[in-house]
Amino acid sequence: MAIGLGSMMSRTGFFVAVIAMAVFCYRLILREESDLHATHGDSFERFRKAVPRLWPAFSPRIPSSGRQPNWADGLKAEFWYWGIAASVGAFAVTLSFRAFFVILAASILLFRISSSVLEKKS
């Protein structure tokens, strides 16, 4: 995300944005890991040692839990990000702020609705 936004900035802004985002994300990762360790204890510690922190693993590092993924709920949860991409794409094609904000508002509304539906399910 920082590289994408940085590409629209000056050269100095690009490097500042990329470095700031990397530092912010790394600090966030460390904080989340300490919270997970406090909550889950040794099981999280074993998970943390088995799974790379920043790079994806190309093979499974931990045994499967046996649960099946719920792709519909996963896509609904990520709908907000697709809405941002669609609104930026609409603006790039039309140069219309109205198209940008209409699509963005619709994606926020649909995200809120899908979030409430997901909360009621669980």
MOUR-V659717 format. One record per backbone hydrogen bond with DSSP energy under -0.5 kcal/mol. NH is the residue of the N-H (numbers start at 1). CO is the residue of the C=O. Records with the same first field share a line. If there is no record, write none. Layout:
NH: CO ; CO
This chain:
5: 1
6: 2
7: 3
8: 5
9: 6
14: 10
15: 11
16: 12
17: 13
18: 14
19: 15
20: 16
21: 17
22: 18
23: 19
24: 20
25: 21
26: 22
27: 23
28: 24
29: 25
30: 26
31: 27
32: 28
33: 29
34: 30
35: 31
36: 32
37: 33
38: 34
39: 35
40: 36
41: 37
43: 40
44: 41
45: 41
46: 42
47: 43
48: 44
49: 45
50: 46
51: 47
71: 69
74: 70
75: 71
76: 72
77: 73
78: 74
79: 76
81: 78
82: 78
83: 79
84: 80
85: 81
86: 82
87: 83
88: 84
89: 85
90: 86
91: 87
92: 88
93: 89
94: 90
95: 91
97: 95
100: 96
101: 97
102: 98
103: 99
104: 100
105: 101
106: 102
107: 103
108: 104
109: 105
110: 106
111: 107
112: 108
113: 109
114: 110
115: 111
116: 112
117: 113
118: 114
119: 115
120: 116
121: 117
122: 118
